[in-house]
Amino acid sequence: MALYNPAGFLGIWNPSEEENTIEIRVPFVSKLKQFPDYWTGKVPESLEYSSKNGILKLKLPAFGSVVLQTAKVV
């Protein structure tokens, strides 16, 4: 599950009781390859993003969540 904010934030949640790889087609195009987590400032280790096809993959623990900063915030 994911929720996108046009200000450049993408919240992703794993609603499962097991670790899962979440794969979504994102509603934006970004030249950035890495997106930091808003809360930690670090790029999640399992994050993969392809600007070519707009697919983002991320491994999250059971009930885990992340808020990615997908655009430069000024």
C-alpha positions in Angstrom: 0.0 0.0 0.0 1.2 3.5 -0.8 0.1 7.1 -0.6 1.7 9.9 -2.6 1.8 13.5 -1.7 2.4 15.9 -4.6 4.9 17.8 -2.4 7.2 14.9 -3.1 6.6 12.4 -0.3 5.7 8.7 -0.8 4.4 6.7 2.2 4.6 2.9 1.8 3.2 0.4 4.2 3.5 -3.4 4.4 0.1 -4.5 5.9 1.2 -8.1 6.1 2.3 -10.2 9.1 5.4 -11.2 7.1 8.3 -9.3 5.5 7.4 -8.4 1.9 9.0 -6.8 -1.1 6.6 -4.0 -2.2 6.6 -3.2 -5.9 4.7 -0.2 -7.2 4.5 2.0 -10.3 5.1 5.5 -9.0 2.9 8.5 -10.1 6.0 10.7 -10.8 9.2 10.8 -12.8 12.4 11.5 -10.9 16.0 11.8 -12.0 17.0 10.8 -8.5 18.0 7.2 -8.0 17.9 7.1 -4.2 15.2 8.5 -1.9 15.9 9.1 1.8 13.5 8.1 4.5 11.9 11.3 5.9 12.2 10.1 9.5 15.8 8.7 9.4 17.4 10.7 6.6 18.9 7.4 5.3 18.2 5.6 2.0 16.6 2.2 2.8 19.1 -0.6 1.9 16.6 -2.6 -0.2 15.3 0.4 -2.3 15.4 -0.1 -6.0 14.0 2.5 -8.4 13.9 2.5 -12.2 13.2 5.8 -13.8 12.9 4.0 -17.2 9.7 2.1 -16.2 8.7 4.0 -13.0 8.9 0.9 -10.8 10.0 1.2 -7.2 10.8 -1.9 -5.1 11.3 -1.9 -1.4 11.6 -4.7 1.2 9.7 -3.9 4.4 9.3 -5.9 7.6 6.0 -7.1 8.9 3.7 -4.0 9.3 6.7 -1.8 8.4 6.4 1.6 6.9 8.6 4.3 5.3 8.1 7.8 4.1 10.3 8.5 1.1 11.3 12.0 0.1 11.1 11.7 -3.7 11.7 15.3 -4.6 14.1 18.0 -3.4 12.3 19.9 -0.7 13.3 23.6 -0.3 
